[in-house]
Amino acid sequence: MEPSVDITELYAAHRLVLVRLAVLLVDDVASAEDVVQDAFAALARRPDAVKDPSKALAYLRVSVVNGARSALRRRRTARAYAPPHDLSPPSPEDSAVLAEEHREVIAALRALAPRQREVLVLRYWSDLSESEIARTLDIGPGTVKSTASRALVALEKAMQSTSGKEER
């Protein structure tokens, strides 16, 4: 029978060294302690992951380094997140105006020629580049540019005629 890893002994003998290692990687004692704790917890869940008890410390070091990398990735992602400025729900009046504007835009979009509508939808709804639109529609990039330009002019005219009717 193979000798098993004594996690309690490993923890008592090497926890502080591993926490110091993690602190150097994540620059934060609390995060470092969490990383080390997670490494020991993973080993406790799968003691058979280390066949040779003499390699358990090396296994834990690798786990700590990988855990520190993950912690830094999560931290970087959290810092890059910028919440929306206005989190309050729109007023009923704002919702009604916005809904009416959406209806007007959709109606104006439906009035466009099919290719113009396709180009605008792929560009502004699907956020595709001109070359991606060209490949999708099997047309040239120049055709995409000219079609988009003409479609925007037509859309603007349609929107002005709709808003002009309301002002009268």
MARRO-125864 format. One line per field, with one value per residue: residue in one letter; x, y, z of N, C-alpha, C in turn; residue number from 1. Coordinates in Angstrom, 3 decimals. Layout:
% MARRO-125864
type (A,...)
nu (X,...)
nv (Y,...)
nw (Z,...)
cau (X,...)
cav (Y,...)
caw (Z,...)
cu (X,...)
cv (Y,...)
cw (Z,...)
seq (NUM,...)
//
This chain:
% MARRO-125864
type (M,E,P,S,V,D,I,T,E,L,Y,A,A,H,R,L,V,L,V,R,L,A,V,L,L,V,D,D,V,A,S,A,E,D,V,V,Q,D,A,F,A,A,L,A,R,R,P,D,A,V,K,D,P,S,K,A,L,A,Y,L,R,V,S,V,V,N,G,A,R,S,A,L,R,R,R,R,T,A,R,A,Y,A,P,P,H,D,L,S,P,P,S,P,E,D,S,A,V,L,A,E,E,H,R,E,V,I,A,A,L,R,A,L,A,P,R,Q,R,E,V,L,V,L,R,Y,W,S,D,L,S,E,S,E,I,A,R,T,L,D,I,G,P,G,T,V,K,S,T,A,S,R,A,L,V,A,L,E,K,A,M,Q,S,T,S,G,K,E,E,R)
nu (0.851,0.482,2.138,0.269,-0.553,-0.053,-2.032,-2.468,0.026,1.556,0.292,0.825,3.611,4.258,2.515,2.941,5.203,4.150,2.130,3.702,4.919,2.650,1.865,3.894,3.181,0.518,0.362,-1.168,-2.211,-4.585,-5.759,-3.673,-3.667,-6.155,-5.660,-3.724,-5.181,-7.159,-5.553,-4.706,-7.224,-8.032,-6.179,-6.950,-9.472,-8.796,-6.772,-5.446,-4.273,-1.633,0.734,3.225,4.295,6.474,6.389,4.333,4.565,5.627,3.469,1.596,2.861,2.697,-0.079,-0.577,0.730,-0.774,-3.302,-2.812,-2.386,-4.963,-6.380,-5.273,-6.135,-8.929,-9.044,-8.050,-10.052,-12.228,-11.423,-11.436,-14.066,-16.657,-19.322,-22.622,-23.486,-25.993,-28.131,-30.747,-34.161,-35.820,-38.128,-41.746,-42.538,-40.148,-39.789,-42.009,-41.497,-39.080,-39.918,-41.640,-39.810,-38.246,-40.137,-40.511,-37.958,-37.708,-39.829,-38.918,-36.614,-37.685,-38.717,-36.587,-34.547,-34.026,-31.210,-29.974,-31.123,-30.151,-27.365,-27.218,-28.318,-26.513,-24.247,-24.806,-26.415,-25.434,-22.827,-20.735,-17.732,-16.848,-15.598,-16.391,-19.148,-19.173,-18.213,-20.264,-22.557,-21.699,-20.623,-18.709,-16.328,-16.408,-18.971,-20.378,-19.727,-20.799,-23.484,-24.201,-23.842,-25.752,-28.032,-28.090,-28.563,-31.103,-32.503,-32.272,-33.722,-36.254,-36.755,-36.777,-38.990,-40.967,-40.765,-41.287,-43.968,-45.198,-44.659,-46.215)
nv (-1.184,2.229,5.003,7.585,11.081,13.272,15.706,17.429,17.561,18.639,21.112,22.323,22.459,23.871,25.945,28.717,29.351,28.966,30.897,33.203,33.007,33.298,35.893,37.403,37.113,38.043,40.403,40.910,40.078,38.837,37.809,36.129,34.273,33.114,31.908,29.980,28.469,27.480,25.855,23.867,22.856,21.808,19.743,18.201,17.386,15.756,13.601,11.592,12.799,13.295,11.035,10.360,11.108,12.760,14.604,16.278,18.900,20.259,19.990,21.547,24.057,24.579,24.680,26.946,28.966,28.860,29.470,32.060,33.369,33.157,34.660,37.184,37.609,37.720,39.975,41.939,41.910,42.739,45.330,46.534,46.705,48.944,50.311,51.114,54.566,55.741,54.133,54.155,53.320,54.125,56.850,56.649,58.400,58.765,56.162,55.848,57.780,56.784,54.268,55.068,56.359,54.152,52.652,54.380,54.377,51.676,51.465,53.245,51.892,49.576,50.620,50.941,49.764,46.238,45.412,47.703,47.793,45.362,45.881,48.046,46.882,44.778,46.281,48.151,46.812,44.186,44.844,44.481,44.650,46.510,44.768,42.273,42.438,42.579,40.000,38.485,39.235,38.715,40.704,43.502,45.413,48.160,48.408,47.908,50.200,52.314,51.546,51.629,54.340,55.546,54.351,55.412,58.118,57.908,56.859,58.938,60.946,59.759,59.680,62.423,63.228,61.913,63.081,65.656,65.621,65.359,67.782,69.636)
nw (0.000,-0.770,0.803,2.362,1.967,4.608,5.367,7.481,8.774,6.669,6.407,8.902,8.772,6.418,5.737,6.366,4.794,2.262,2.286,2.397,-0.112,-1.735,-0.981,-2.114,-4.735,-5.009,-3.543,-1.217,1.911,2.857,0.488,-0.256,1.844,1.353,-1.143,-0.461,1.359,-0.345,-1.970,-0.162,0.489,-1.967,-2.231,-0.057,-0.883,-2.968,-2.244,-3.565,-5.709,-5.416,-5.677,-4.632,-1.480,-0.993,-2.940,-2.423,-1.383,-3.578,-5.306,-3.911,-4.077,-6.845,-7.045,-5.467,-6.942,-9.342,-8.271,-7.345,-9.766,-10.850,-8.953,-9.393,-12.020,-11.627,-9.992,-11.734,-13.683,-12.138,-11.461,-13.940,-14.567,-15.113,-13.645,-14.907,-15.259,-14.541,-12.620,-11.973,-12.626,-15.727,-15.987,-16.286,-18.322,-19.759,-20.656,-22.316,-24.316,-25.318,-26.240,-28.293,-29.972,-30.681,-32.102,-34.267,-35.450,-36.158,-37.958,-39.940,-40.659,-41.760,-44.071,-45.727,-48.489,-48.935,-48.914,-47.887,-45.349,-44.307,-44.249,-42.426,-40.111,-39.639,-39.194,-37.068,-35.202,-34.972,-34.771,-36.642,-38.598,-41.608,-43.415,-42.405,-42.802,-45.573,-46.233,-45.087,-46.547,-49.050,-50.751,-52.014,-50.020,-50.642,-51.631,-49.327,-47.821,-49.428,-49.551,-46.838,-46.335,-48.045,-46.957,-44.353,-44.927,-46.106,-43.950,-42.105,-43.446,-43.463,-40.726,-40.127,-41.577,-40.214,-37.648,-38.405,-39.119,-36.662,-35.442,-36.706)
cau (0.000,1.259,1.984,-0.603,-0.107,-0.644,-2.309,-2.317,1.465,1.954,-0.261,1.577,5.017,4.520,1.503,3.503,6.074,3.274,1.470,4.706,5.020,1.436,1.888,4.774,2.508,-0.743,0.516,-2.285,-2.154,-5.870,-5.872,-2.645,-4.156,-7.234,-5.047,-3.097,-6.271,-7.765,-4.619,-4.809,-8.568,-8.036,-5.426,-7.759,-10.553,-8.221,-5.465,-4.809,-3.635,-0.193,1.057,4.447,4.189,7.593,6.088,3.140,4.897,5.737,2.093,0.988,3.470,2.076,-1.460,-0.538,1.061,-1.948,-4.349,-2.447,-2.681,-6.421,-6.792,-4.883,-7.044,-10.227,-8.847,-7.919,-11.380,-13.079,-11.003,-11.762,-15.509,-17.179,-20.787,-23.326,-23.591,-27.328,-28.736,-32.159,-35.011,-36.367,-39.481,-42.740,-42.528,-38.972,-40.047,-42.971,-40.806,-38.116,-40.667,-42.121,-38.639,-37.883,-41.117,-40.235,-36.729,-38.007,-40.659,-38.048,-35.722,-38.469,-38.969,-35.368,-34.354,-33.534,-29.758,-29.641,-31.534,-29.206,-26.082,-27.336,-28.543,-25.256,-23.257,-25.134,-27.012,-24.502,-21.513,-19.742,-16.908,-17.215,-15.128,-17.250,-20.429,-18.935,-18.167,-21.572,-23.510,-21.024,-20.475,-17.431,-16.276,-16.853,-20.438,-20.864,-19.603,-21.754,-24.836,-24.411,-23.966,-27.085,-29.057,-28.165,-29.227,-32.522,-33.052,-32.377,-34.857,-37.488,-36.953,-37.141,-40.367,-41.833,-40.799,-41.887,-45.428,-45.663,-44.511,-47.231)
cav (0.000,3.474,5.924,8.703,12.416,13.775,17.110,18.189,17.818,19.572,22.423,22.865,22.692,24.667,26.970,30.072,29.513,29.098,32.205,34.200,32.888,33.873,37.346,37.987,37.050,38.804,41.660,41.103,38.959,38.127,37.024,35.088,33.228,32.413,31.082,28.833,27.646,26.782,24.812,22.764,22.276,20.993,18.525,17.402,16.777,14.740,13.197,10.702,13.610,13.197,9.625,10.309,12.138,13.698,15.609,17.025,20.319,20.781,20.083,22.711,25.266,24.787,25.099,28.323,29.845,28.918,30.194,33.480,33.872,33.300,35.790,38.417,37.772,38.179,41.346,42.797,41.983,43.555,46.733,47.043,46.883,50.271,50.194,52.188,55.781,55.949,52.838,54.299,52.950,55.296,57.241,56.198,59.298,58.433,54.870,56.062,58.494,55.860,53.255,55.713,56.543,52.829,52.314,55.208,53.893,50.385,51.734,53.835,50.826,48.682,51.306,50.896,48.619,45.102,45.407,48.800,47.363,44.330,46.502,48.811,45.976,44.087,47.245,48.811,45.890,43.082,45.451,43.880,45.584,46.541,43.542,41.168,42.594,42.219,38.540,37.937,39.487,38.374,41.917,44.142,46.401,49.454,48.347,48.045,51.611,53.163,51.154,52.156,55.794,55.839,53.909,56.385,59.314,57.577,56.701,60.285,61.622,59.137,60.109,63.840,63.373,61.441,64.090,66.871,65.451,65.561,69.180,70.472)
caw (0.000,-0.879,1.934,2.007,2.331,5.847,5.082,8.727,8.954,5.606,6.737,10.043,8.424,5.211,5.478,6.389,3.626,1.092,2.375,1.984,-1.568,-2.326,-0.747,-3.128,-6.035,-5.059,-2.797,-0.303,2.850,2.899,-0.748,-0.199,2.742,0.638,-2.181,0.199,1.908,-1.485,-2.401,0.791,0.361,-3.184,-1.921,0.869,-1.658,-3.857,-1.719,-4.530,-6.749,-5.171,-5.411,-3.824,-0.439,-1.042,-3.973,-2.012,-1.259,-4.950,-5.783,-3.261,-4.655,-8.161,-6.779,-4.965,-8.074,-10.219,-7.551,-7.349,-11.122,-10.958,-8.110,-10.087,-13.168,-11.100,-9.518,-12.917,-14.282,-11.262,-11.560,-15.277,-14.678,-14.802,-13.624,-15.612,-14.444,-13.999,-12.377,-11.646,-13.755,-16.415,-15.586,-17.267,-19.469,-20.548,-21.308,-23.406,-25.393,-25.902,-26.992,-29.521,-30.844,-31.206,-33.133,-35.433,-36.084,-36.784,-39.142,-40.958,-41.096,-42.634,-45.341,-46.538,-49.375,-48.141,-48.735,-46.974,-44.010,-43.882,-43.934,-41.182,-38.981,-39.355,-38.693,-35.797,-34.241,-34.760,-34.557,-37.535,-39.364,-43.022,-44.076,-41.961,-43.500,-46.970,-46.304,-44.730,-47.635,-50.301,-51.563,-51.780,-48.940,-51.172,-51.703,-47.943,-47.442,-50.152,-49.138,-45.488,-46.446,-48.622,-46.014,-43.260,-45.458,-46.249,-42.601,-41.533,-44.108,-42.975,-39.337,-40.153,-42.064,-39.129,-36.582,-38.975,-39.084,-35.288,-35.031,-37.370)
cu (0.897,1.068,1.134,-0.023,-0.823,-0.818,-2.135,-0.854,1.975,1.513,0.561,2.999,5.214,3.523,2.116,4.412,5.227,2.522,2.450,4.883,3.831,1.400,2.763,4.110,1.276,-0.712,-0.601,-2.358,-3.457,-6.053,-4.875,-3.098,-5.282,-6.677,-4.442,-4.171,-6.943,-6.871,-4.697,-6.173,-8.652,-7.293,-6.232,-8.912,-10.050,-6.843,-4.724,-4.142,-2.122,0.105,2.241,4.386,5.339,7.363,4.878,3.413,5.021,4.353,1.414,1.556,2.844,0.639,-1.517,-0.237,-0.142,-3.104,-4.077,-2.717,-4.180,-6.927,-6.452,-5.767,-8.405,-10.138,-8.791,-9.282,-12.289,-12.707,-11.379,-13.257,-15.903,-18.709,-21.431,-23.516,-24.952,-28.001,-30.213,-33.000,-35.575,-37.785,-40.470,-42.759,-41.347,-39.179,-40.994,-42.313,-39.836,-38.819,-41.166,-40.963,-38.207,-38.845,-40.852,-38.993,-36.989,-38.862,-39.811,-37.089,-36.436,-38.719,-37.744,-35.385,-33.739,-32.023,-29.350,-29.967,-30.546,-27.877,-26.162,-27.518,-27.249,-24.224,-23.584,-25.793,-26.030,-23.067,-20.409,-18.951,-17.358,-16.783,-15.963,-18.611,-20.277,-18.905,-19.540,-22.556,-22.947,-21.026,-19.117,-17.478,-16.716,-18.363,-21.042,-20.840,-20.655,-23.188,-25.151,-24.627,-25.348,-28.204,-29.202,-28.842,-30.725,-33.201,-33.245,-33.553,-36.180,-37.788,-37.359,-38.577,-41.352,-41.922,-41.398,-43.399,-45.969,-45.621,-45.592,-48.471)
cv (1.248,4.339,7.117,10.026,12.838,15.290,17.966,18.532,18.818,20.989,23.081,23.246,23.734,25.801,28.357,30.342,29.721,30.430,33.300,34.194,33.579,35.386,38.026,38.018,37.949,40.119,41.950,39.875,38.158,37.256,35.877,33.934,32.430,31.460,29.825,27.897,26.847,25.645,23.602,22.085,21.378,19.677,17.618,16.710,15.630,14.308,12.275,11.469,13.562,11.758,9.489,11.430,13.148,14.800,16.471,18.522,20.964,20.955,21.319,24.017,25.592,25.274,26.546,29.297,29.978,29.678,31.690,34.102,34.107,34.489,37.116,38.675,38.300,39.632,42.320,42.978,42.884,45.028,47.343,47.308,48.291,50.183,51.341,53.381,55.907,54.597,52.929,53.925,54.206,55.595,56.723,57.088,58.993,57.124,55.029,56.754,57.554,54.795,53.838,55.923,55.218,52.424,53.101,54.723,52.577,50.578,52.319,52.780,49.877,49.298,51.286,49.689,47.478,45.126,46.519,48.408,46.328,44.953,47.259,47.908,45.251,45.035,47.717,47.893,44.774,43.552,44.779,44.975,45.545,45.271,42.327,41.228,42.170,40.696,37.930,38.070,39.143,39.547,42.533,45.148,47.794,49.521,48.501,49.511,52.474,52.836,51.710,53.661,56.184,55.462,54.891,57.669,59.058,57.449,58.060,61.047,61.072,59.582,61.580,64.015,62.899,62.489,65.377,66.800,65.750,67.020,70.049,70.589)
cw (0.000,0.363,1.491,2.517,3.612,5.690,6.323,8.972,7.919,5.948,7.844,9.641,7.320,4.931,5.396,5.187,2.367,1.103,1.962,0.471,-2.232,-2.141,-1.789,-4.502,-6.109,-4.296,-1.805,0.604,2.845,1.654,-0.754,0.694,2.086,-0.415,-1.565,0.754,0.795,-1.978,-1.464,0.695,-0.874,-2.952,-0.987,0.125,-2.522,-3.354,-2.682,-5.677,-6.622,-4.774,-4.457,-2.775,-0.461,-2.077,-3.610,-1.903,-2.641,-5.557,-5.202,-3.812,-6.008,-7.984,-6.308,-6.102,-9.005,-9.560,-7.509,-8.715,-11.294,-10.147,-8.784,-11.293,-12.705,-10.646,-10.700,-13.593,-13.453,-11.359,-12.898,-15.434,-14.258,-14.808,-14.388,-14.674,-13.781,-13.849,-12.028,-12.863,-14.426,-15.924,-16.628,-18.523,-20.388,-21.311,-22.488,-24.593,-26.096,-26.743,-28.310,-30.493,-31.457,-32.314,-34.410,-36.180,-36.803,-38.026,-40.263,-41.515,-42.051,-43.997,-46.255,-47.474,-48.553,-47.899,-47.774,-45.537,-43.473,-43.451,-42.609,-39.962,-38.631,-38.755,-37.283,-34.774,-33.909,-34.573,-35.384,-38.237,-40.827,-43.739,-43.662,-42.643,-44.955,-47.134,-46.048,-45.888,-49.009,-51.276,-51.239,-50.648,-49.400,-51.258,-50.313,-47.539,-48.119,-49.750,-47.760,-45.535,-46.977,-47.648,-44.858,-43.702,-45.566,-44.885,-41.938,-42.139,-43.592,-41.545,-39.271,-40.620,-41.001,-38.026,-37.100,-38.948,-37.683,-34.888,-35.632,-36.616)
seq (1,2,3,4,5,6,7,8,9,10,11,12,13,14,15,16,17,18,19,20,21,22,23,24,25,26,27,28,29,30,31,32,33,34,35,36,37,38,39,40,41,42,43,44,45,46,47,48,49,50,51,52,53,54,55,56,57,58,59,60,61,62,63,64,65,66,67,68,69,70,71,72,73,74,75,76,77,78,79,80,81,82,83,84,85,86,87,88,89,90,91,92,93,94,95,96,97,98,99,100,101,102,103,104,105,106,107,108,109,110,111,112,113,114,115,116,117,118,119,120,121,122,123,124,125,126,127,128,129,130,131,132,133,134,135,136,137,138,139,140,141,142,143,144,145,146,147,148,149,150,151,152,153,154,155,156,157,158,159,160,161,162,163,164,165,166,167,168)
//
